[in-house]
Amino acid sequence: MTSTIETRLAELGVTLPNVPAPLANYVPFVQVGDIVYVSGQISNGPDGLIKGVMGADMSAEDGAVAARACAISLLAQVRAACDGDLNRLVKVVKLTGFVNSTADFTDQPKVINGCSDFMVQALGDIGRHARSAVSAASLPLGVAVEIEGIFQIK
């Protein structure tokens, strides 16, 4: 049976990807009690990595698209942590977004809104969360955005 969250994702035209294996010596998520800490998810869309630098070759709007891709990957990791049952997700607790940007780019929050807005659109009130949005001089593989998350599950 498809979960309510997965039904909503389908209505939004979103299919969660299978979770990739880590590229280094870490795990994709760690569960401590009812809290799941998801490792940073890089901007990766259907056509591959979303690369670029805000303020140089990407706009905040372009970055928001990359951040939305991170949101989809975060939910895929949460689904894996919940043994495939997203109905176990209780709350998106906190997101920390890293934006590959020039020194004078100051719209990091607008970029990370792509993730935050998607979480609320897909999850409703359980998607509302605390958040940080910070600049990074560069990110792994040249990606535009990386976002990590803390989630409560049952």
N, CA and C of each residue as an Amber inpcrd file, in Angstrom:
protein
   462
   0.8420000  -1.1900000   0.0000000   0.0000000   0.0000000   0.0000000
   0.8830000   1.2480000   0.0000000   0.5790000   2.1940000  -0.8410000
   1.3460000   3.4300000  -0.9450000   1.0150000   4.3480000   0.2250000
   2.0430000   4.9650000   0.7910000   1.8160000   5.8590000   1.9270000
   1.1770000   7.1610000   1.4730000   0.5970000   7.8570000   2.4260000
   0.0070000   9.1580000   2.1480000   1.0480000  10.1170000   1.5780000
   2.2440000  10.0940000   2.1440000   3.3160000  10.9680000   1.6500000
   3.6740000  10.5830000   0.2210000   3.8100000   9.3110000  -0.0470000
   4.1620000   8.8920000  -1.4090000   3.0490000   9.2180000  -2.3970000
   1.8000000   9.1700000  -1.9420000   0.6810000   9.5750000  -2.7970000
   0.8220000  11.0620000  -3.1400000   1.1290000  11.8800000  -2.1440000
   1.3080000  13.3170000  -2.3700000   2.4800000  13.5690000  -3.3100000
   3.5670000  12.8430000  -3.1260000   4.7130000  12.9900000  -4.0320000
   4.3140000  12.6410000  -5.4650000   3.5460000  11.5780000  -5.6270000
   3.0840000  11.1840000  -6.9660000   2.2180000  12.2790000  -7.5770000
   1.3570000  12.9000000  -6.7520000   0.5350000  14.0120000  -7.2450000
   1.4010000  15.1770000  -7.7160000   2.5670000  15.3400000  -7.0790000
   3.5030000  16.4020000  -7.4680000   4.4010000  15.9770000  -8.6320000
   4.2290000  14.7370000  -9.0970000   5.0400000  14.2340000 -10.2030000
   6.4370000  13.8260000  -9.7880000   6.6080000  13.4920000  -8.5080000
   7.9320000  13.1620000  -7.9800000   7.9970000  11.6840000  -7.6310000
   9.0120000  11.0220000  -8.1410000   9.3270000   9.6550000  -7.7710000
  10.6600000   9.6860000  -7.0430000  10.6770000   9.1900000  -5.8210000
  11.9320000   9.1870000  -5.0720000  12.9050000   8.2020000  -5.7040000
  14.1690000   8.6170000  -5.8480000  15.1630000   7.7210000  -6.4390000
  15.6040000   6.6570000  -5.4380000  16.2320000   5.6190000  -5.9450000
  16.9080000   4.6820000  -5.0560000  18.1000000   5.4180000  -4.4670000
  18.4370000   5.0930000  -3.2330000  19.5290000   5.8130000  -2.5850000
  20.8710000   5.2640000  -3.0570000  21.8070000   6.1680000  -3.3890000
  23.1170000   5.7270000  -3.8490000  23.9980000   5.3110000  -2.6650000
  24.9920000   4.5150000  -2.9560000  25.9860000   4.1670000  -1.9400000
  26.8600000   5.3920000  -1.6800000  27.3420000   5.5590000  -0.4620000
  28.2230000   6.6950000  -0.1710000  29.4920000   6.6380000  -1.0160000
  30.0470000   7.8160000  -1.3270000  31.2590000   7.9070000  -2.1320000
  32.5250000   7.9150000  -1.2820000  32.3860000   7.9110000   0.0340000
  33.5450000   7.9610000   0.9220000  33.2290000   7.1770000   2.1950000
  34.0480000   7.3700000   3.2200000  33.9360000   6.6100000   4.4600000
  32.9310000   7.2470000   5.4140000  31.6500000   7.0930000   5.1020000
  30.5600000   7.5690000   5.9450000  29.3200000   6.7530000   5.6030000
  28.2820000   6.9290000   6.4040000  27.0100000   6.2610000   6.1150000
  25.9960000   7.3200000   5.7060000  24.9890000   6.9560000   4.9050000
  24.0390000   7.9540000   4.4090000  23.1380000   8.5340000   5.4970000
  22.9050000   7.7480000   6.5590000  22.1090000   8.2610000   7.6750000
  22.4590000   7.4770000   8.9250000  22.1980000   8.1120000  10.0720000
  22.3780000   7.4660000  11.3660000  21.0990000   7.7090000  12.1590000
  20.5950000   6.6530000  12.7740000  19.4120000   6.7840000  13.6220000
  19.8360000   6.6760000  15.0750000  19.3860000   7.6430000  15.8870000
  19.5960000   7.6240000  17.3290000  18.2190000   7.8230000  17.9590000
  17.6940000   6.7850000  18.5500000  16.3310000   6.8540000  19.0790000
  15.3580000   7.0930000  17.9370000  14.5410000   8.1300000  18.0700000
  13.5770000   8.4350000  17.0110000  14.0530000   9.5430000  16.0780000
  15.3420000   9.8680000  16.1530000  15.9120000  10.9190000  15.3030000
  16.8220000  10.2880000  14.2500000  16.6590000  10.7330000  12.9990000
  17.5080000  10.2910000  11.8940000  18.2960000  11.4920000  11.3910000
  19.6080000  11.3320000  11.3580000  20.5130000  12.3510000  10.8360000
  20.9240000  11.9050000   9.4340000  20.5350000  12.6890000   8.4210000
  20.8430000  12.3250000   7.0400000  22.0480000  13.1330000   6.5780000
  23.0390000  12.4220000   6.0680000  24.2420000  13.0600000   5.5310000
  23.8800000  14.0220000   4.4080000  24.7770000  14.9480000   4.1290000
  24.5450000  15.9310000   3.0750000  24.2170000  15.2760000   1.7450000
  23.1560000  15.7630000   1.1250000  22.7300000  15.2910000  -0.1960000
  23.0550000  16.3730000  -1.2060000  23.8180000  16.0150000  -2.2230000
  24.2390000  16.9910000  -3.2220000  23.1830000  17.1330000  -4.3080000
  23.2220000  18.2810000  -4.9830000  22.2340000  18.5590000  -6.0350000
  22.4660000  17.6320000  -7.2280000  21.5540000  16.7000000  -7.3720000
  21.6270000  15.6970000  -8.4230000  20.2230000  15.5120000  -8.9710000
  20.0350000  15.8350000 -10.2280000  18.7250000  15.7330000 -10.8550000
  18.6580000  14.5830000 -11.8250000  17.5630000  14.4760000 -12.5620000
  17.3930000  13.3900000 -13.5310000  18.4740000  13.3740000 -14.6140000
  19.0510000  14.5490000 -14.8900000  20.0890000  14.6330000 -15.9270000
  21.4960000  14.6260000 -15.3550000  21.6340000  14.2920000 -14.0830000
  22.9560000  14.2310000 -13.4630000  23.1730000  15.3580000 -12.4700000
  24.4240000  15.5460000 -12.1100000  24.7780000  16.5540000 -11.1130000
  24.3890000  17.9510000 -11.5820000  23.8610000  18.7410000 -10.6540000
  23.5450000  20.1430000 -10.9390000  24.7040000  20.9560000 -10.3850000
  25.5310000  21.4460000 -11.2880000  26.7650000  22.1280000 -10.9110000
  26.6590000  23.6220000 -11.1780000  27.4610000  24.3820000 -10.4410000
  27.5370000  25.8100000 -10.6890000  27.7800000  26.5960000  -9.4240000
  27.9590000  27.9040000  -9.6150000  28.2590000  28.8170000  -8.5210000
  27.2610000  29.9750000  -8.5650000  26.5250000  30.1490000  -7.4560000
  25.5740000  31.2600000  -7.3860000  26.3510000  32.5730000  -7.4350000
  25.8470000  33.4860000  -8.2280000  26.5110000  34.7760000  -8.3770000
  27.5360000  34.7960000  -9.4930000  27.8580000  33.6260000 -10.0380000
  28.8010000  33.5670000 -11.1640000  28.0680000  33.0380000 -12.3960000
  27.7010000  31.7600000 -12.3730000  27.0240000  31.1720000 -13.5360000
  25.6390000  30.6310000 -13.2090000  25.1470000  30.9180000 -11.9820000
  23.7990000  30.4870000 -11.5990000  23.1210000  31.5980000 -10.8150000
  21.7960000  31.6740000 -10.9730000  20.9910000  32.6370000 -10.2090000
  20.4200000  31.9440000  -8.9710000  19.8490000  32.7220000  -8.0730000
  19.1850000  32.1450000  -6.8980000  18.0510000  31.2150000  -7.3260000
  17.3660000  31.5570000  -8.4050000  16.2730000  30.7180000  -8.9040000
  16.8120000  29.3750000  -9.4050000  17.9460000  29.4160000 -10.1150000
  18.5900000  28.1700000 -10.5540000  18.9850000  27.3380000  -9.3420000
  19.5100000  28.0130000  -8.3240000  19.9210000  27.3300000  -7.1030000
  18.7570000  26.6930000  -6.3820000  17.6010000  27.3540000  -6.4060000
  16.4190000  26.7970000  -5.7520000  16.0070000  25.4770000  -6.4060000
  16.1740000  25.3780000  -7.7190000  15.8960000  24.1180000  -8.4180000
  16.8580000  23.0320000  -7.9300000  18.1200000  23.3950000  -7.7510000
  19.1170000  22.4490000  -7.2440000  18.7750000  22.0350000  -5.8120000
  18.3280000  22.9770000  -4.9980000  17.9620000  22.6780000  -3.6130000
  16.7460000  21.7520000  -3.5570000  15.8160000  21.9190000  -4.4720000
  14.6530000  21.0200000  -4.5370000  15.1180000  19.5990000  -4.8320000
  16.1130000  19.4590000  -5.7000000  16.6600000  18.1310000  -5.9890000
  17.2630000  17.5150000  -4.7260000  17.9160000  18.3390000  -3.9090000
  18.4510000  17.8500000  -2.6340000  17.3230000  17.3720000  -1.7220000
  16.2070000  18.0890000  -1.7150000  15.0560000  17.7090000  -0.8880000
  14.5570000  16.3240000  -1.2650000  14.4910000  16.0560000  -2.5400000
  14.0220000  14.7580000  -3.0160000  14.9810000  13.6600000  -2.5590000
  16.2770000  13.9230000  -2.6300000  17.2680000  12.9460000  -2.1640000
  17.1890000  12.7500000  -0.6540000  16.9640000  13.8280000   0.0860000
  16.8060000  13.7050000   1.5400000  15.6260000  12.7870000   1.8780000
  14.5020000  12.9920000   1.2100000  13.3340000  12.1470000   1.4750000
  13.5810000  10.6940000   1.0770000  14.3600000  10.4850000   0.0350000
  14.7070000   9.1160000  -0.3530000  15.5260000   8.4490000   0.7520000
  16.4280000   9.1900000   1.3630000  17.2140000   8.6340000   2.4680000
  16.3380000   8.3600000   3.6860000  15.3980000   9.2630000   3.9650000
  14.4800000   9.0450000   5.0860000  13.6380000   7.7940000   4.8290000
  13.1830000   7.6340000   3.6110000  12.4150000   6.4270000   3.2760000
  13.2530000   5.1760000   3.5500000  14.5240000   5.2070000   3.1740000
  15.4050000   4.0630000   3.4410000  15.5590000   3.8400000   4.9460000
  15.6900000   4.9190000   5.7030000  15.8140000   4.8140000   7.1650000
  14.5500000   4.2420000   7.7950000  13.4220000   4.4630000   7.1360000
  12.1170000   3.9850000   7.6300000  11.7310000   2.6520000   7.0030000
  12.7170000   1.9290000   6.4760000  12.4690000   0.6190000   5.8570000
  11.4050000   0.6890000   4.7720000  11.4090000   1.7940000   4.0070000
  10.5090000   1.9340000   2.8750000   9.1490000   2.5300000   3.1960000
   8.8830000   2.8690000   4.4600000   7.5690000   3.3610000   4.8630000
   7.6530000   4.8240000   5.3060000   7.4090000   5.7380000   4.3820000
   7.4710000   7.1650000   4.7110000   6.3960000   7.6070000   5.6960000
   5.3710000   6.7760000   5.9150000   4.3760000   7.1110000   6.9400000
   4.9940000   7.1730000   8.3260000   6.1900000   6.6230000   8.4860000
   6.8800000   6.6870000   9.7790000   7.5060000   8.0600000  10.0330000
   7.5660000   8.9100000   9.0240000   8.1230000  10.2550000   9.2020000
   7.1740000  11.0810000  10.0570000   7.6980000  11.6120000  11.1640000
   6.9140000  12.4310000  12.0840000   7.1370000  13.9060000  11.8200000
   8.4100000  14.3110000  11.5730000   8.7360000  15.7360000  11.4760000
  10.0800000  15.9480000  10.8030000  10.1360000  16.9650000   9.9420000
  11.4190000  17.4780000   9.4780000  11.8570000  18.4550000  10.5660000
  12.9510000  18.1480000  11.2440000  13.3790000  18.9270000  12.3990000
  14.2540000  20.1010000  11.9780000  15.3140000  19.8180000  11.2160000
  16.2680000  20.8770000  10.8490000  16.9480000  20.5340000   9.5470000
  17.1320000  21.5440000   8.7110000  17.8980000  21.4250000   7.4750000
  19.0660000  22.4000000   7.5310000  20.2110000  21.9600000   7.0460000
  21.3660000  22.8470000   6.9110000  21.7760000  22.8180000   5.4490000
  21.6870000  23.9800000   4.8060000  21.9790000  24.0830000   3.3810000
  23.2690000  24.8190000   3.1170000  24.0750000  24.2580000   2.2330000
  25.3350000  24.8560000   1.8120000  25.2050000  25.2460000   0.3450000
  25.5220000  26.4960000   0.0460000  25.3320000  27.0410000  -1.2910000
  26.6860000  27.4180000  -1.8700000  27.0270000  26.8190000  -2.9950000
  28.2630000  27.1490000  -3.7030000  28.0670000  28.5480000  -4.2920000
  28.7540000  29.5370000  -3.7240000  28.4750000  30.9070000  -4.1390000
  29.7020000  31.8010000  -4.0570000  29.6350000  32.8860000  -4.8120000
  30.6970000  33.8870000  -4.7900000  30.6670000  34.6290000  -3.4550000
  31.7480000  35.3140000  -3.1420000  31.8600000  36.0210000  -1.8630000
  30.8040000  37.1140000  -1.7000000  30.3440000  37.6930000  -2.8240000
  29.3760000  38.7900000  -2.7150000  27.9200000  38.3450000  -2.9140000
  27.6840000  37.0450000  -3.0890000  26.3230000  36.5260000  -3.2290000
  25.7080000  36.4280000  -1.8340000  24.5070000  37.0020000  -1.6490000
  23.8960000  37.0280000  -0.3110000  22.4850000  36.4230000  -0.2690000
  22.0950000  35.7490000  -1.3210000  20.7390000  35.1750000  -1.3680000
  20.7050000  33.6810000  -1.0650000  21.5950000  33.2010000  -0.1970000
  21.5930000  31.7870000   0.1750000  20.2150000  31.3370000   0.6730000
  19.5140000  32.1510000   1.5000000  18.1800000  31.7070000   1.9320000
  17.2130000  31.4780000   0.7750000  17.2740000  32.3190000  -0.2600000
  16.3910000  32.1210000  -1.4150000  16.7020000  30.8060000  -2.1150000
  17.9670000  30.4250000  -2.1450000  18.3580000  29.1570000  -2.7620000
  17.7820000  27.9970000  -1.9510000  18.0180000  27.9980000  -0.6550000
  17.5860000  26.8890000   0.1930000  16.0690000  26.8340000   0.3110000
  15.3800000  27.9290000   0.0030000  13.9190000  27.8970000  -0.0580000
  13.4280000  26.8150000  -1.0160000  14.2100000  26.4790000  -2.0330000
  13.8100000  25.4210000  -2.9590000  13.5890000  24.1050000  -2.2390000
  14.4040000  23.8290000  -1.2360000  14.2410000  22.6250000  -0.4090000
  13.1210000  22.8130000   0.6000000  13.1570000  23.9250000   1.3240000
  12.1570000  24.1730000   2.3730000  10.7450000  24.1980000   1.8120000
  10.5670000  24.9160000   0.7020000   9.2400000  25.0060000   0.0930000
   8.7470000  23.6360000  -0.3470000   9.6480000  22.8180000  -0.9010000
   9.2520000  21.4780000  -1.3390000   8.8460000  20.6160000  -0.1460000
   9.5870000  20.7040000   0.9530000   9.2470000  19.9020000   2.1380000
   7.8270000  20.2220000   2.6200000   7.4860000  21.4960000   2.6530000
   6.1470000  21.8840000   3.1010000   5.0990000  21.4990000   2.0580000
   5.4170000  21.6860000   0.7820000   4.4850000  21.3170000  -0.2830000
   4.1860000  19.8200000  -0.2430000   5.2130000  19.0190000  -0.0420000
   5.0430000  17.5670000  -0.0680000   4.5180000  16.9910000   1.2420000
   4.8820000  17.6220000   2.3770000   4.6090000  17.0170000   3.6730000
   3.6220000  17.7910000   4.5380000   3.2600000  19.0030000   4.1300000
   2.3820000  19.8150000   4.9710000   3.1050000  20.2730000   6.2240000
   2.3930000  20.3520000   7.3330000   2.9680000  20.8860000   8.5700000
   4.1570000  20.0930000   9.0870000   4.2120000  18.7890000   8.8390000
   5.3640000  18.0290000   9.3290000   6.6400000  18.3930000   8.5720000
   6.4770000  19.1000000   7.4520000   7.6340000  19.5490000   6.6820000
   8.2170000  20.8720000   7.1490000   7.5450000  21.5760000   8.0720000
   8.0550000  22.8560000   8.5950000   9.2120000  22.5710000   9.5450000
  10.2920000  23.3440000   9.4260000  11.5340000  22.9770000  10.0910000
  12.3670000  24.2050000  10.4660000  13.3270000  23.9900000  11.3530000
  14.3820000  24.9710000  11.6050000  15.3910000  24.8350000  10.4660000
  16.2150000  25.8980000  10.2550000  17.0750000  25.8520000   9.0770000
  18.2470000  26.8010000   9.1820000  19.3230000  26.4260000   8.5060000
  20.4550000  27.3220000   8.2610000  20.7360000  27.2960000   6.7710000
  21.1690000  28.4490000   6.2430000  21.5420000  28.5490000   4.8280000
  22.8500000  29.3180000   4.7660000  23.9250000  28.6300000   4.3900000
  25.2420000  29.2450000   4.4340000  25.9600000  29.1340000   3.0930000
  26.8970000  30.0300000   2.9010000  27.7030000  30.0500000   1.6880000
  28.8810000  29.0930000   1.8270000  29.3060000  28.5410000   0.6990000
  30.5050000  27.7080000   0.6470000  31.3220000  28.1460000  -0.5580000
  32.6300000  28.1960000  -0.3920000  33.5140000  28.5990000  -1.4920000
  33.5290000  27.5540000  -2.6010000  33.2710000  26.3050000  -2.2480000
  33.1160000  25.2300000  -3.2260000  32.4330000  24.0600000  -2.5230000
  31.8950000  23.1570000  -3.3240000  31.2220000  21.9730000  -2.8010000
  31.7180000  20.7440000  -3.5650000  31.5300000  19.5430000  -3.0180000
  32.0120000  18.3340000  -3.6820000  31.5340000  18.2230000  -5.1320000
  32.4470000  17.8250000  -5.9910000  32.1780000  17.5770000  -7.4080000
  31.6890000  18.8170000  -8.1530000  31.8260000  19.9910000  -7.5320000
  31.3930000  21.2310000  -8.1820000  29.9020000  21.4650000  -8.1500000
  29.1660000  20.7300000  -7.2880000  27.7180000  20.8940000  -7.2450000
  27.3360000  22.2640000  -6.7110000  26.1180000  22.6630000  -7.0200000
  25.6130000  23.9790000  -6.6420000  25.1580000  24.0280000  -5.1850000
  24.5910000  22.9260000  -4.6910000  23.9780000  22.9180000  -3.3560000
  24.2010000  21.5550000  -2.7030000  24.3690000  21.5880000  -1.3760000
  24.3670000  20.3670000  -0.5630000  23.5310000  20.6620000   0.6770000
  22.6570000  19.7220000   1.0410000  21.7840000  19.9260000   2.2000000
  21.7670000  18.6570000   3.0470000  21.9330000  18.8560000   4.3600000
  21.8110000  17.7470000   5.3020000  20.5700000  17.9710000   6.1470000
  20.0500000  16.9070000   6.7550000  18.8130000  17.0540000   7.5030000
  18.7210000  16.2000000   8.7470000  17.8800000  16.6640000   9.6550000
  17.5530000  15.9290000  10.8720000  16.0350000  15.7100000  10.8490000
  15.6330000  14.4550000  11.0490000  14.2320000  14.0690000  10.9310000
  13.8210000  13.2360000  12.1370000  12.5730000  13.3810000  12.5580000
  12.0160000  12.5290000  13.6080000  11.1370000  11.4810000  12.9340000
  11.3090000  10.2260000  13.3690000  10.5050000   9.1390000  12.8150000
   9.8710000   8.3560000  13.9610000   8.9170000   7.4890000  13.5970000
   8.3190000   6.6040000  14.6130000   8.5590000   5.1680000  14.2260000
